[in-house]
Amino acid sequence: MVQQADIILETRGLRKVFDTGGEGLEVLKGVDLVVRAGELVAIMGESGVGKSTLLHLLGTLDLPTAGQLRIADTDVLNLGDQALSRFRNRHIGFVFQFHYLLPEFTALENVLLPARVAGVDRRQEALELMDSVGLADRLHHRPGALSGGECQRVAMVRALVTEPLVVLADEPSGNLDEATSASLHQLLAGLARERGQAFVVMTHDRTLAQSMDRRGRIEAGVLHMEDGVI
């Protein structure tokens, strides 16, 4: 039986309404979601249905119009700005379709940025992670000297270096070829198994979604999980 302590992320009635200058545009209409430690969850849906909006809410990059969000039993919506920034940096990792690596920094320097912001030493962790994703010989290469797949792996390591509780990924394979995308799928699954971190992945990629533990789809602002369990 799954215990409450296994729950990493939980939302109840999460809504988002954007002010369009007239009648508000309700993009999300009460999203309920539970994600547990080591779980891979894929959220699918057509463009514009609110996948990125949901990711931004889950990652506390934006605030919901209404609803509840708890991460590791912390009511993050009640944290002040500074406390929320510290919590986000320490406990939430982000991976996007475009890696957003800083071009003037080496791969290792890019990876270590979140740890430096947090004021923690994660160099050994970074070296081990880079080795685990096959980039031990690319530590001192800048993004311009790396392939698209290598840059995305660097971005994945950057998201993991502070040992976050949950990693949120927005179309992580959308800018990759089929072979590189498949290797990314394997990497996600391996990291979840080995490290116990939860992954929530917004994707159009059916192959990636099928490799996840659970799948859901956003339609008309509502999240429907395939297994019927939130």
Residue, then its C-alpha position, 0 to 999 in steps of 0.5 A: m500500500v502506498q504511504q502518504a510519505d511516498i507522495i512528492l507532489e500533489t495538486r488539488g483544484l489547480r486553476k489558472v485564468f489569464d486576464t485577456g483585457g476582457e473576459g478571463l481565459e480559463v486555461l486550467k479548470g481544477v487539475d488534481l494530480v498526485v506524483r510519487a517518489g521514483e514515478l514517471v508521469a507523462i502529460m499529453g495534449e495538443s498545443g495550447v491546451g495548457k501543458s506548459t502552463l501546468l508545468h509553470l504552476l507545478g514548478t512555482l514559476d507562476l502562481p495559480t488562480a486557485g487551488q492547492l500545491r504541496i511538494a514534499d508535504t510543504d504548502v509551497l503557495n504559502l511561502g514568501d518570495q525568497a523562501l519559495s525561490r530557495f525551495r524551487n532551487r533546492h527541490i525542483g529541477f527543470v528541463f526544457q525542449f531547448h536546453y538554455l545552456l549559457p554559451e560562454f560556460t563549459a558543460l560542467e560550469n553550466v551543470l554547477l550553476p544551480a548548486r552555486v546559486a544554492g550555495v552548496d558544493r555539488r562538484q563530485e555529484a556533477l562529475e558522477l552524473m556527467d559520467s553516468v550520462g556518457l559525458a565525462d569527456r565533454l566536461h570542458h566543452r562549451p555548448g557550441a562544441l556539443s551535439g543537440g543530444e549532448c546539450q540536452r543531457v547536460a541540461m538533464v544533469r543540471a536539473l539533477v545536480t541539486e538532488p531535487l525531489v521532482v524534475l519537470a520536463d517540457e517537451p524534452s525530446g522535441n528538438l532531438d532526432e529519433a535515436t537521441s530521443a530514444s536514449l533520452h527516454q532510457l536515461l529518464a527511466g534509469l535516473a528515476r529507478e536509481r535515484g528515486q526522483a519523480f519526473v513529470v514530463m509534458t510531451h507530444d511524443r507518444t513513444l516517450a509517453q508510453s515509456m512512462d509509468r503513468r499517462g494523462r491528457i489535458e483536454a478543455g482545461v481538465l487533466h484526465m489520467e489514463d488509469g483513472v487515478i489522480 
